[in-house]
Amino acid sequence: MTPGDKLLDTITAAFPDLPRGQKQVARYVVDNDNVVAFASATELAERSGVSAATVVRFCQAVGFDGYPHLQAAFRKKFRRSLTTAQRLEERLRAPVPKDDLLARVFGRNIDNIKHLMNLVQPDVFDAAVHEFGRARHIVVVGGGLSASPAVFLSHSLKVMGFNVHEATTGGVPLSLERSRLGPEDLLVAIGFWRYFRHIVHAMEWAKARGTPRIAVTDSEVSPLAQLADYAFIASTDGIGHSVSPLAATALMEAFVAALSFNRPQETLAALREVDTAYRESGLLMDGAIQHPSEDSENEFI
């Protein structure tokens, strides 16, 4: 473990007890440690939305005399890649040419997925997959931008025969789902950037009930990561005004793939049942264009 990694662990451990302003600094530092290696204290304060004095107090709270000492610790980690980090920062500051937009958007999402792949620890992933397999009842919670990976995971597990429900809004639907949670169940919470209160409260409720908890979020110091048994940090960097949920969705697909390989017979049987239900209900269109007078029994389901 490098000195920079040890410092990130120290900041994460200290995070719950920090004042609000220092928490803003902590989150930026944890999520952008490469930037901290060369940004000034004033720049860090501006990016974190706090005063320079708050940055100094944060440094002291995590064991440093001031910002230069904190920065020196991170520069040890990035000694060989500082120039690369600086080039990255310059690219992020530059406007996106119109004719380069597609390449930049797709490239950023590829980078997000590669970053996630490097962060996921195989033993933690396997332990999370085991929790899915043993759960009596699975609740997947998301909202806003995190609703899409939540719905993808929930639907995929349903067609595989899992007892799973998603809640992408708060209120009565989520209250009903979380009221069923116990030690034999599983809560999966997905949330990025601005964290919805109902998702955090669901995690708090599940923790109090002894329910295993998986979080998919964008920061090690997010409230969801702090409450999880298994936390997966997915980069959500985007080119436009919004964040990207694609890396998180890729992680959902990895969970689904692992579970299908772990229980192939059960998955196949469940998929056959779903296919039969689709056929009998006439929900699907034929994959090929056919004249309306052609035999409907030729439909492809």
N, C-alpha and C positions, 0 to 999 in steps of 0.2 A: 504494500500500500504506500502510495506517495504521500509527501507532506500535504499536498493539496487535498488528497482524498481524506486524510485524517481531519483536516480542517472542516471539510464539508460535513463529516460525521459530527464534529463538535457543534457546528452551527445548527444542524438538524436537531441534536439533542437539546440545545438551549432554546430553540425556537418557541416552545409553548409558553415560556416565562418572559419573553421579551415584550416590551411595550409595543403599541401598534405601529408607530413609525419605524422602529428598529426591525419589526417583522417585515415591513415592506423592503427594507434594505436586505434583510436575510434572504428573502425569496429571490430578489434580483441576483444576489451573489451566488446562490445555489444554482439557479437556472442559467447563469451567464458567467461562470467562473473564468472563461477565456477572456471576456471583456474586462473583468476586474484586473487582470494581469497588466493591462496597459492604460486603462482609463484613469483620469485624475479623480480626486475626491469630489470635486465640483461636478464633474460629469456623472459620477455614480449617484450623487445626490439628485441631480436632475432626472436621471433615468428612473430612480426609485420613487420620485415624487416627494422627497423630504428635504430638509435643510442639511448643509454640510456638517453642522454640529451634531445632527442625529447620526450621520455616518460615523463620526468620531466616537460617539457614545456606543454605537453598535460594535465598533472595533474593540473598545475597552471591555464590553460585556462578554466578548468571546475570547478574551485573554491577550489582547494586543495593546501596546501603548498608544497606537494611533494608526491611521490609514497606511502610511508607508510600510509599516511592519506587516500589516495584513497583505498588502500588495506583494511584498517580497516573498511571502509564503506561497502565493499563487504563481509567482514568476518562476519559482523552483520547479513547479509542475510543468510549466509551459516554456522552459528554457530553450528547448529545441524547436518548438513550434510557434514561438511568439510571432515571427514574421508572418506565418500562415494565418494566425488568428487576426493580426492586423489587416491582412488583405481581405479576410472574410468580413471584418467590420466595415471596411471601405465599400465592399460590394453591397452590403446591406443599406448603407447610406445613399448609394447612387440610385437615381431614378431608373425605372424599368422601361427600356425602349419598347415601343408598341410591337415591333416586329420580333421581339425577343420574349414576349409575354408568355406564350405557351411553353417554351423551353424552360423559362424560369419557374413557372408554376409546377410543371411536371417534375423538374429537377429538384425543387424544394421538397416535394412529397417523397421522392426517392430518398433524399437525404434523411428525412424524418424517419422513414422505415428502417434505413440502415442504422441510424442512431439507436432506435428502439431495439433492433436486433443485437447490437453490442451491449445494451444495458440489461437485457433479460438474462437472468441467471437460470441455467437449466434445472437446477434442483428446486428453485422457487417455482418455476413454471410447472414442473412435474407435481409438486405438492398442491398447487392450485388445481391442476387437472384432477388430482385425486379427490379434492373437495367437491368438484362437480360430480364425479362418479358416485360418491357416497351420499350425496344430499337427497333427502326425502322430497324437499320442495325448494325451488330456486326462485329468488326474486331478483330481477335486473332493474336497476334504477338509473335513469338518465334524465336529461332535460336540456332544452335548447339545442346547442350544437352537439351535445353528447347523446341526444336522443337517437340519432341514426345508428351508431354502433350498438346501442342498447337494443334497438328493435332488431337489428341484424342478428345479434347473438341469441335473443329470445326466440325468434322465428326458427333459426337453424336448430336450436336445441329441441324445440317443440316437435319438428318433423322427425327428429331422431328418437322421440319417445320420452323425453324428459318432462317432468312435471315442473314447468317454468312459467312465470308470469312477468311481464314488464310493466313498469310504472314510469311514464315519462312526464307526469304532472304530479303535483302534491294533492292535498285534500283527501277526500273520501277514498278514492281508489288506492292510493298509497297506504293510507291508514289501515284499510282492510288487509292489504297484503302483508304489511309488517306485523299486524296483530297475530299472524299465524306463525311467525318465526320462532324457532327454538334451536337447541344445540344440534339437532339432526338436519337442519336446513342450511341454506347458503344465501348470503346477500352479495350481489355484485353491484358496486356503485361506480358510475362513470361520470366524471365531471372535470371541466377545464376552466381556466381563466377566472371568470367570476362564478364562484361556486354557489349553487342554489341551496337555500337554507333547508328545503325539504329533503335533499339528498344527504346533507350532513346529519340532520336529525335522524334519518333512517339508519345511518351508520351508528350513531350513538345508541339508538334503541336496540339494534342488533347486538352491539357489544354488551349492553346491560343484560340481554337475554342469553348470552353465551353462544350466539350464532356466529359461525365462521364468516369472515368478511374479506372480499377481494376488492381492491380499488384500482381503477385505471384512471390516471390523472396526469397532470403535466408538471408536477413539481414534488420533490421529496418532502417539502414543507407545506404542501397543501393540506387542508383539514381532512380530506379523505385519506391521504397517505398516512397521516398521524393516527387514524382510527382503524387502519386495516391490519389484518393478519398477513396478507400478501399484497404488496403494493407494486404496481407496474407503472413506470414513468414513460409516457409517450409524448414525444415532441409534437407540438401543434403549430410550428412556425408556418406562416402563410405569406403570400406575396401581397394580397389585397388587405382590406380593412379587417377581415375576419381571420379566425384560426382554422386550421385544417384537422378534421377528425380521421383522416385516412390511415395514419399509423395505428391509431387505436382500433380501427376496423380491421386492419391486418392482424392485430393481436387477437381479436375475436375469432377471426378465421383460423388462426393457429390453435386456439382452444377447441374449436369445432373439429378440426382435422385430427387432433390428438385423441379426442373422445371417440371419434368414429373408428380410429385404428385400435383403440383400447377395447371396444365392445362391438366388433364387426357384425356378429349375428344379430344382436339386439337392434343395431342401427338398420341393418338390411330389412329385418322384419317390420320395423316401424315405417321405413320408407315405402315398403310395399303396401302397408295399410293406407298411408297417405295417398299413394298413387291410385289405389282402388277408390278411395273417397272422391278424389278429383274426377276420376272417370265417371263414376256413378252420378255425380252432381252436374256434369257437363260444364264445368267451370272454364276449361281451357279451350283455346282456339287451335285449329289445325296449324301445324308448322308450315305447311305448304298452302298456296292459294288454290282453292278448288271452287268449282261452280256450285251454286246453292242446291242444284238438283242432284249432285253426286251423293252417293250413299254416306250417311253420317257415321256409319260404323268404321269408316276409314280414318276417323279422327285420330290424330297423334296426341297423346296425353303425356 
